[in-house]
């Protein structure tokens, strides 16, 4: 849909490209900008109508900053994407008045879970192109930095204004939800990364168990000779 609109509305921009391949790139860029602007404008309108414009701006800044680097669920078409964004934000606006300070601990727990999920799953690849190991590691570092920064911002907002603080929390929770949905949808693409993480965790547990006198609480299997040698030769 947006591709057709872009071609109709911006032919002079597209024609600035020197060849057909470059035109396709320009069209792609215009599509991304237009679809993003429509989604953002709709959410800002919801925020304005519901008297939550500043909160909506905070939500979008926090969510988009994480999302760009962490990835997450993507709908199969523009309409589904638009509806997913709008319905999820309508839900947030709907429950917002009922999330008073007495429910703050629930918010903190949900945000902490989402925080851990995002740190563990990011970046969530969606198959648009192949990313190198170096690119993936850079994305992980960016996500850690952004989440740490947003953690301090959230704490600061709590001291200043509880209503605005909630929107920063909502953004972290939303990314955790969409991140999980994306991981499920793109399971085959992200399986290798997840299995690699599980392998590293298993290696860490094995080393920790072997280094201790009796780490396992119940039955402890026989230690492999290679692990014994590794620990004894340290």
Secondary structure as the mmCIF struct_conf table of DSSP 4:
data_model
#
loop_
_struct_conf.conf_type_id
_struct_conf.id
_struct_conf.beg_label_comp_id
_struct_conf.beg_label_asym_id
_struct_conf.beg_label_seq_id
_struct_conf.end_label_comp_id
_struct_conf.end_label_asym_id
_struct_conf.end_label_seq_id
HELX_RH_AL_P HELX_RH_AL_P1 UNK A 2 UNK A 9
HELX_RH_AL_P HELX_RH_AL_P2 UNK A 11 UNK A 14
TURN_TY1_P TURN_TY1_P1 UNK A 15 UNK A 16
BEND BEND1 UNK A 17 UNK A 19
HELX_RH_AL_P HELX_RH_AL_P3 UNK A 20 UNK A 49
TURN_TY1_P TURN_TY1_P2 UNK A 50 UNK A 51
HELX_RH_AL_P HELX_RH_AL_P4 UNK A 53 UNK A 70
STRN STRN1 UNK A 71 UNK A 71
BEND BEND2 UNK A 76 UNK A 77
HELX_RH_AL_P HELX_RH_AL_P5 UNK A 78 UNK A 96
TURN_TY1_P TURN_TY1_P3 UNK A 97 UNK A 98
HELX_RH_3T_P HELX_RH_3T_P1 UNK A 101 UNK A 103
HELX_RH_AL_P HELX_RH_AL_P6 UNK A 104 UNK A 121
BEND BEND3 UNK A 123 UNK A 123
STRN STRN2 UNK A 124 UNK A 124
BEND BEND4 UNK A 127 UNK A 129
HELX_RH_AL_P HELX_RH_AL_P7 UNK A 133 UNK A 160
HELX_RH_AL_P HELX_RH_AL_P8 UNK A 162 UNK A 185
TURN_TY1_P TURN_TY1_P4 UNK A 186 UNK A 186
HELX_RH_AL_P HELX_RH_AL_P9 UNK A 187 UNK A 211
BEND BEND5 UNK A 212 UNK A 214
BEND BEND6 UNK A 217 UNK A 218
HELX_LH_PP_P HELX_LH_PP_P1 UNK A 221 UNK A 224
HELX_RH_AL_P HELX_RH_AL_P10 UNK A 225 UNK A 232
TURN_TY1_P TURN_TY1_P5 UNK A 233 UNK A 233
#
